[in-house]
Amino acid sequence: MKWKFFLYNLIVMLFLFENVSGSLIISSISTVPDTISPGESSKISIYLKNNGNYDLEDISINMDLSNLPFAPYNSGSYYTFDKLNEGDTKKVEFEITAQPNAKSGLYKIPLKIEYNENSQTKIRNSVVSVVVNSEPSLKVILEENVLLAGQENKIVMKIINNGLSDAKFVEVNISQVSNYYTILSPESVYIGDIDSDDYQTLEFKLFFKKNIPSIINLPIVVYYKDANNNAYSQKFEIQLKVYTKSKAEELGLIKRNMNIYYLLGFFSLVILFLIYRFVRRRKIEEQIA
């Protein structure tokens, strides 16, 4: 981002050199720091040079912050001085702060410079570029779900962006190397963009082997970019709690399969009925004999 910022200001200055109609030129512009986060401040230095054959008088510089997420900080947005002699350079400084809710991006602040040259009032318009950037802050939350050993499971999770900047091109990867599970779904899920104070839900399908421990950490990596196309990656260890089927039934996490009990009861009744029929028939036969 720094080279883009430098290139932009260089283009602005070249334009000024080639398209000036008066003697006052902007020889350079700098911002310190060159990138600010919401709520932080930056000092803007503008170097004005009298490149003409006359002294300049009544010079004023107005920085227009209207409709922009900035405010003056420890200074105003308007600066004046009386005179700039032929061949001299004057450094003019402004300090601005980015509003707490400022979105990340490159902002162009309009400048209007007025001065008097040889009894003529002249106006020069320019811009100052300021970069606002805030890293997205992502976290992963596992949604509640009963995970069972020895069968296929769905791992459902939320990727939450609680930062001030949007996260772009979000992609989530899961580690394939494990002695305890097999990934049945794709190892990588592309989510896209997650706005500030928003989330996206995704799921992976895993087969848990019978030898899986009751607690296991699932490693995932989240790749994304911020609003200024800076790339990031974050690693997370998602703790999973895995149950055997019998333990889950014992804890009431899943319903018992009652069909087998119904069948056993049915067959028990049939057997009892047959025994009853057999005993009754023997008694009748004994009475007849």
Backbone torsions as a table, in degrees:
resi	resn	phi	psi	omega
1	MET	NA	-30.9	-178.4
2	LYS	-63.4	-39.7	-178.5
3	TRP	-70.0	-32.2	176.6
4	LYS	-66.1	-41.6	179.5
5	PHE	-62.8	-45.0	179.3
6	PHE	-63.3	-42.9	-179.3
7	LEU	-63.8	-40.0	-179.5
8	TYR	-62.7	-48.2	-180.0
9	ASN	-65.1	-32.3	177.6
10	LEU	-65.4	-42.3	178.8
11	ILE	-62.9	-41.8	178.6
12	VAL	-59.9	-44.8	-178.1
13	MET	-68.1	-38.8	177.2
14	LEU	-63.0	-39.2	177.4
15	PHE	-61.5	-41.8	-179.7
16	LEU	-64.7	-40.6	-179.3
17	PHE	-64.7	-37.0	-174.0
18	GLU	-86.8	-16.9	-172.0
19	ASN	-126.6	31.4	178.4
20	VAL	-86.7	144.4	176.6
21	SER	-114.7	0.7	179.4
22	GLY	-133.4	-174.2	-174.3
23	SER	-88.5	-19.1	-177.4
24	LEU	-84.5	121.9	179.0
25	ILE	-124.0	156.5	172.4
26	ILE	-95.1	110.5	-176.5
27	SER	-80.6	-29.0	176.5
28	SER	-165.3	158.2	176.1
29	ILE	-135.3	136.9	175.8
30	SER	-140.6	150.5	174.3
31	THR	-127.6	136.4	-179.4
32	VAL	-132.5	116.8	-5.7
33	PRO	-72.1	164.3	-177.0
34	ASP	-78.1	-15.1	175.3
35	THR	-133.5	132.4	-179.4
36	ILE	-125.2	153.9	176.0
37	SER	-96.9	159.8	175.8
38	PRO	-54.1	133.7	-178.1
39	GLY	89.7	-10.0	179.8
40	GLU	-98.7	165.4	-177.1
41	SER	-114.7	161.5	179.0
42	SER	-142.4	141.6	177.8
43	LYS	-99.0	125.3	-179.1
44	ILE	-105.9	122.4	179.0
45	SER	-111.4	125.9	-180.0
46	ILE	-119.8	124.6	-179.4
47	TYR	-103.0	114.2	-179.7
48	LEU	-101.3	132.7	-179.6
49	LYS	-124.6	136.2	174.0
50	ASN	-87.1	103.2	-174.9
51	ASN	-99.9	12.3	-175.9
52	GLY	-104.7	-163.5	-176.8
53	ASN	-105.5	4.3	-179.3
54	TYR	-128.4	152.6	170.8
55	ASP	-70.4	145.7	180.0
56	LEU	-105.1	144.2	-176.1
57	GLU	-131.3	160.7	175.2
58	ASP	50.5	56.1	-178.4
59	ILE	-86.5	132.7	177.1
60	SER	-134.1	141.3	178.6
61	ILE	-126.0	123.8	179.6
62	ASN	-116.9	123.2	176.8
63	MET	-99.9	115.4	-174.7
64	ASP	-89.5	105.5	-179.2
65	LEU	-99.3	5.5	179.5
66	SER	-66.1	143.2	-179.1
67	ASN	64.5	17.8	176.8
68	LEU	-125.2	151.4	-176.1
69	PRO	-82.8	46.3	-179.7
70	PHE	-131.0	158.5	174.8
71	ALA	-142.3	151.1	176.8
72	PRO	-62.5	146.2	-178.5
73	TYR	-135.8	118.3	-178.6
74	ASN	59.1	16.6	176.9
75	SER	-164.1	169.3	174.7
76	GLY	-91.6	-176.9	176.2
77	SER	-103.7	9.8	-178.5
78	TYR	-132.5	132.6	-175.8
79	TYR	-136.2	135.7	178.5
80	THR	-132.9	151.6	168.7
81	PHE	-151.1	159.2	-166.3
82	ASP	-78.5	-39.9	-167.7
83	LYS	-151.7	146.6	172.4
84	LEU	-135.2	107.8	-174.9
85	ASN	-68.9	160.0	179.3
86	GLU	-55.5	126.4	177.6
87	GLY	84.5	-7.6	-177.3
88	ASP	-85.2	161.1	177.1
89	THR	-124.5	139.2	-179.5
90	LYS	-123.6	132.1	176.3
91	LYS	-96.1	124.5	178.6
92	VAL	-116.0	131.1	-176.8
93	GLU	-119.9	137.2	170.4
94	PHE	-124.7	152.6	173.4
95	GLU	-127.8	129.0	-178.8
96	ILE	-126.4	158.6	174.7
97	THR	-125.8	140.9	177.7
98	ALA	-82.5	135.8	179.6
99	GLN	-63.5	151.2	-177.3
100	PRO	-58.1	-27.7	-178.9
101	ASN	-100.1	17.6	-179.0
102	ALA	-65.7	131.3	176.9
103	LYS	-78.2	148.3	178.1
104	SER	-67.2	144.8	178.2
105	GLY	155.1	179.3	177.8
106	LEU	-98.3	123.3	-179.0
107	TYR	-112.5	142.0	177.4
108	LYS	-111.6	117.0	-178.2
109	ILE	-97.2	120.5	179.7
110	PRO	-68.6	140.0	174.1
111	LEU	-118.2	136.6	174.0
112	LYS	-124.7	120.0	-177.0
113	ILE	-115.9	124.3	176.7
114	GLU	-116.6	144.2	178.3
115	TYR	-159.5	165.2	180.0
116	ASN	-111.7	123.1	-179.8
117	GLU	-127.1	115.5	178.5
118	ASN	53.3	47.7	177.7
119	SER	67.0	17.2	175.9
120	GLN	-119.2	133.0	177.1
121	THR	-84.0	126.8	-179.4
122	LYS	-125.3	152.6	-178.0
123	ILE	-127.6	134.6	174.2
124	ARG	-124.9	134.7	177.2
125	ASN	-111.4	139.7	178.5
126	SER	-151.1	-175.3	176.4
127	VAL	-139.7	154.4	172.2
128	VAL	-119.1	131.8	179.6
129	SER	-96.6	134.5	178.5
130	VAL	-130.8	131.4	-179.4
131	VAL	-101.5	124.9	173.1
132	VAL	-107.5	129.5	-179.8
133	ASN	-145.8	135.1	175.3
134	SER	-138.1	127.4	-177.2
135	GLU	-69.1	132.6	173.7
136	PRO	-59.4	148.2	178.7
137	SER	-117.2	106.4	-176.0
138	LEU	-104.7	145.3	170.9
139	LYS	-141.1	156.8	-176.2
140	VAL	-116.9	129.1	178.3
141	ILE	-121.4	129.5	178.5
142	LEU	-84.9	127.5	176.3
143	GLU	-77.9	146.4	-176.4
144	GLU	-65.1	130.9	179.3
145	ASN	-162.7	139.8	179.6
146	VAL	-81.2	120.4	-178.2
147	LEU	-105.6	129.5	-173.1
148	LEU	-119.2	139.1	176.4
149	ALA	-73.0	147.6	175.5
150	GLY	79.5	16.8	178.4
151	GLN	-157.3	174.2	-179.9
152	GLU	-75.9	140.2	-179.8
153	ASN	-134.0	152.0	172.6
154	LYS	-102.4	125.3	175.6
155	ILE	-101.6	108.5	-177.5
156	VAL	-106.8	128.1	-178.7
157	MET	-140.4	157.1	176.0
158	LYS	-109.4	134.8	171.0
159	ILE	-102.4	113.2	-174.3
160	ILE	-107.7	133.2	175.0
161	ASN	-107.1	101.1	178.5
162	ASN	-104.2	22.6	175.8
163	GLY	-92.3	179.4	-179.1
164	LEU	-87.5	-12.1	-176.9
165	SER	-112.6	147.2	175.7
166	ASP	-70.3	147.2	174.4
167	ALA	-102.7	128.4	-176.6
168	LYS	-114.2	153.7	175.1
169	PHE	54.2	45.2	-176.4
170	VAL	-73.8	131.1	178.7
171	GLU	-136.1	136.8	-177.6
172	VAL	-118.2	126.9	178.8
173	ASN	-115.8	144.0	179.0
174	ILE	-118.1	145.4	-177.6
175	SER	-77.4	130.0	-179.3
176	GLN	-83.2	-25.7	-173.1
177	VAL	-77.7	110.7	177.1
178	SER	-164.3	145.5	175.5
179	ASN	-89.9	-2.5	-171.8
180	TYR	-114.9	-13.7	-179.6
181	TYR	-149.0	161.4	174.9
182	THR	-125.7	132.6	-179.9
183	ILE	-82.6	122.6	-179.4
184	LEU	-95.6	-26.2	178.8
185	SER	-94.9	173.7	174.8
186	PRO	-57.4	144.3	-178.2
187	GLU	-72.6	-20.8	-177.6
188	SER	-122.9	134.5	178.2
189	VAL	-122.6	123.5	177.3
190	TYR	-92.4	124.3	-177.8
191	ILE	-98.0	-39.6	-174.7
192	GLY	100.9	-135.4	-175.8
193	ASP	-96.8	143.5	172.0
194	ILE	-125.2	112.2	-178.7
195	ASP	-67.6	161.0	174.6
196	SER	-58.3	138.3	-179.8
197	ASP	60.5	41.1	178.9
198	ASP	-143.3	175.9	-179.6
199	TYR	-149.8	164.8	172.9
200	GLN	-132.5	146.8	-179.5
201	THR	-107.4	140.4	177.0
202	LEU	-143.3	165.7	179.0
203	GLU	-143.6	150.1	172.0
204	PHE	-121.1	149.2	174.8
205	LYS	-107.7	124.7	-178.3
206	LEU	-129.0	143.2	170.7
207	PHE	-100.3	117.6	179.2
208	PHE	-89.5	126.1	178.4
209	LYS	-74.3	161.6	-175.7
210	LYS	-67.2	-23.3	-178.4
211	ASN	-88.2	9.5	-178.0
212	ILE	-67.4	136.9	177.9
213	PRO	-70.1	166.0	-177.0
214	SER	-70.7	-25.5	176.2
215	ILE	-125.6	128.3	179.6
216	ILE	-143.6	143.5	176.5
217	ASN	-96.3	129.0	179.4
218	LEU	-102.3	110.9	-178.8
219	PRO	-80.6	130.4	174.0
220	ILE	-132.7	155.2	177.4
221	VAL	-125.5	131.5	179.1
222	VAL	-110.6	122.6	177.0
223	TYR	-106.9	139.2	179.8
224	TYR	-163.4	172.2	175.8
225	LYS	-129.6	154.0	176.2
226	ASP	-89.8	-174.6	-175.7
227	ALA	-64.7	-21.8	179.1
228	ASN	-100.1	16.5	176.1
229	ASN	65.8	23.8	169.2
230	ASN	-78.5	133.9	-174.7
231	ALA	-91.0	142.6	178.6
232	TYR	-137.1	161.1	170.3
233	SER	-145.5	141.1	178.9
234	GLN	-131.0	137.8	177.5
235	LYS	-103.8	138.2	178.6
236	PHE	-130.2	147.4	172.3
237	GLU	-114.2	107.2	-177.4
238	ILE	-92.6	117.8	-178.4
239	GLN	-80.9	125.1	179.4
240	LEU	-112.4	138.9	175.1
241	LYS	-109.0	121.6	-173.4
242	VAL	-115.8	137.8	-178.7
243	TYR	-118.0	152.0	163.8
244	THR	-76.2	160.1	-178.1
245	LYS	-62.2	-42.2	-179.0
246	SER	-65.3	-38.1	179.7
247	LYS	-68.1	-40.2	178.5
248	ALA	-63.9	-38.4	177.4
249	GLU	-67.6	-39.8	179.5
250	GLU	-62.4	-38.6	-179.2
251	LEU	-82.7	-4.3	-179.6
252	GLY	77.3	17.3	-180.0
253	LEU	-76.4	-29.6	175.0
254	ILE	-133.3	157.2	179.8
255	LYS	-78.7	142.0	175.7
256	ARG	-67.8	148.4	174.3
257	ASN	-81.7	100.7	-174.3
258	MET	-83.1	-6.8	-176.9
259	ASN	-59.2	-40.9	-178.7
260	ILE	-64.2	-36.0	178.4
261	TYR	-70.0	-37.0	176.6
262	TYR	-63.3	-42.2	-179.7
263	LEU	-65.4	-42.9	178.5
264	LEU	-61.8	-41.3	177.9
265	GLY	-63.6	-41.6	179.5
266	PHE	-61.8	-48.1	-178.6
267	PHE	-66.6	-33.3	176.8
268	SER	-63.5	-42.5	177.8
269	LEU	-63.7	-40.0	179.1
270	VAL	-62.9	-44.4	-179.5
271	ILE	-63.9	-42.9	178.5
272	LEU	-62.4	-39.6	178.7
273	PHE	-64.4	-42.8	179.1
274	LEU	-64.8	-40.5	177.5
275	ILE	-61.9	-43.6	178.7
276	TYR	-60.4	-44.6	179.4
277	ARG	-62.2	-40.7	-178.2
278	PHE	-65.4	-47.2	-179.2
279	VAL	-63.3	-42.3	-178.9
280	ARG	-63.9	-40.7	-179.4
281	ARG	-65.5	-38.9	178.9
282	ARG	-63.0	-40.9	179.3
283	LYS	-63.8	-41.4	179.3
284	ILE	-64.1	-41.9	-179.5
285	GLU	-64.5	-37.9	179.5
286	GLU	-67.0	-37.5	179.3
287	GLN	-66.6	-38.9	180.0
288	ILE	-67.2	-39.8	-179.2
289	ALA	-69.6	NA	NA
